[in-house]
Amino acid sequence: MLTMKGKYGLKAMLHLANMPDGERALSEEIARANNISKKFLDTILADLRMAGMVHARKGRGGGYVLSRAPDDIRIGHILRVLEGPLAPISCASRTAYRRCDDCRDEKTCAVRRIMLEVRNAISAVLDEKSLGDVLNAAEHEDAGLKEIMASL
């Protein structure tokens, strides 16, 4: 399940992706526009900065900006930074694999097989979509999709 950290991180990244080129956004602006606690958002933005996804500048003319073009930032990468592995259980993870203590033979484990399938399906969607794709979909599709995007 997506936590508030992941949800708010996506909202913040979409906010920055929607900014005109070269413009920066203050965390206060992002927080206010997306109904996010500034303190919580500052923590999220720090994680995204440490992961190299946003740049921050202090002082006059400061604020946050994406480190790459929206088309070059995948939703799956954002969520891995903020939420950790996409896999529902550790033995199905590619980035944080850990063998289950209670599993006798993971090659024949039915739970692991189905969780690998779930992980691959989640990854196929989230790693295919970029921030740019999400913005373009919101601009070009019907009002129903715009409403869904606003609820993220």
C-alpha positions in Angstrom: 0.0 0.0 0.0 1.2 3.5 -0.8 1.9 5.5 2.3 1.3 9.2 2.8 5.1 9.7 2.3 4.9 8.2 -1.2 1.7 9.9 -2.1 2.9 13.3 -1.0 6.3 12.7 -2.7 4.5 12.1 -6.0 2.4 15.2 -5.5 5.5 17.3 -4.8 7.4 15.8 -7.8 4.4 16.4 -10.1 4.2 20.0 -8.8 7.8 20.6 -9.7 7.4 18.9 -13.1 4.6 21.3 -13.8 6.7 24.4 -13.1 8.0 26.4 -16.1 11.6 25.6 -17.0 14.1 27.2 -14.7 11.6 28.2 -12.1 12.0 27.0 -8.5 9.3 26.3 -6.0 9.6 26.9 -2.2 8.6 24.0 0.0 5.9 26.3 1.5 4.4 26.8 -1.9 4.4 23.1 -2.7 2.9 22.3 0.7 0.2 24.9 0.5 -0.8 23.9 -3.1 -1.0 20.2 -2.3 -2.4 20.4 1.3 0.7 18.8 2.8 2.3 19.6 6.2 5.4 21.7 5.4 7.5 19.8 8.1 6.6 16.4 6.5 7.2 17.7 3.0 10.6 19.0 4.0 11.6 15.5 5.1 10.3 14.1 1.8 12.1 16.7 -0.2 15.3 16.0 1.7 15.1 12.3 0.8 14.5 13.2 -2.9 17.4 15.6 -2.8 19.7 12.9 -1.3 18.6 10.6 -4.1 19.6 13.2 -6.7 16.0 13.7 -7.9 15.7 17.4 -7.0 18.1 20.2 -6.5 17.7 22.7 -3.7 19.0 26.3 -3.4 18.8 28.4 -0.3 18.3 32.1 -0.1 17.0 34.7 -2.6 15.8 32.9 -5.7 16.0 29.6 -3.9 13.7 26.7 -3.8 13.4 23.2 -5.4 13.7 22.2 -9.0 13.8 18.7 -10.6 17.3 17.5 -11.3 16.3 16.0 -14.7 13.5 16.5 -17.2 10.1 15.1 -16.2 10.3 12.5 -19.0 13.6 11.1 -17.4 12.1 10.6 -13.9 10.2 7.3 -13.5 7.4 6.9 -11.0 8.9 3.6 -9.8 12.2 5.3 -8.9 10.4 8.0 -6.9 8.5 5.4 -4.9 11.5 3.2 -4.3 13.4 6.2 -2.9 10.4 7.1 -0.6 8.8 3.7 0.1 11.5 1.1 -0.4 11.2 -2.0 -2.6 8.1 -2.5 -4.7 7.9 -6.2 -3.9 5.2 -7.1 -1.3 7.6 -9.6 0.4 11.4 -9.5 0.6 12.0 -12.8 -1.3 10.4 -11.3 -4.3 12.4 -8.1 -4.3 15.1 -7.3 -6.9 16.6 -4.4 -4.9 16.2 -5.7 -1.3 16.1 -9.5 -1.7 16.2 -11.5 1.5 15.3 -15.2 1.8 12.3 -16.0 4.0 13.3 -17.8 7.2 10.3 -20.1 7.1 10.7 -21.2 3.4 12.0 -24.7 2.8 12.4 -24.4 -1.0 11.9 -21.0 -2.5 11.9 -22.4 -6.1 8.7 -24.3 -5.4 7.2 -21.8 -3.0 3.7 -20.9 -4.3 3.6 -17.7 -2.2 6.9 -16.4 -3.6 5.8 -17.3 -7.2 2.6 -15.2 -6.9 4.4 -12.3 -5.2 7.0 -12.3 -8.0 4.1 -11.9 -10.4 2.7 -9.1 -8.3 6.1 -7.4 -8.1 6.6 -7.7 -11.8 3.2 -6.2 -12.6 3.7 -3.3 -10.3 7.1 -2.6 -11.7 5.9 -2.8 -15.3 3.5 0.0 -14.6 5.5 2.2 -12.3 8.8 1.8 -14.2 7.2 2.6 -17.5 5.6 5.8 -16.5 7.5 9.1 -16.1 6.5 12.3 -14.5 6.1 13.7 -18.0 3.8 10.8 -19.0 1.5 11.6 -16.0 1.4 15.3 -16.8 0.7 14.6 -20.5 -2.1 12.2 -19.6 -3.7 14.8 -17.3 -3.5 17.4 -20.0 -4.8 15.2 -22.9 -7.4 13.0 -21.3 -10.9 13.6 -20.0 -11.9 15.4 -16.8 -12.3 12.1 -15.0 -8.5 11.4 -15.3 -7.7 14.9 -14.1 -9.9 14.3 -11.1 -8.0 11.1 -10.3 -4.6 12.8 -10.6 -5.8 15.6 -8.3 -6.7 13.1 -5.7 -3.1 11.6 -5.6 
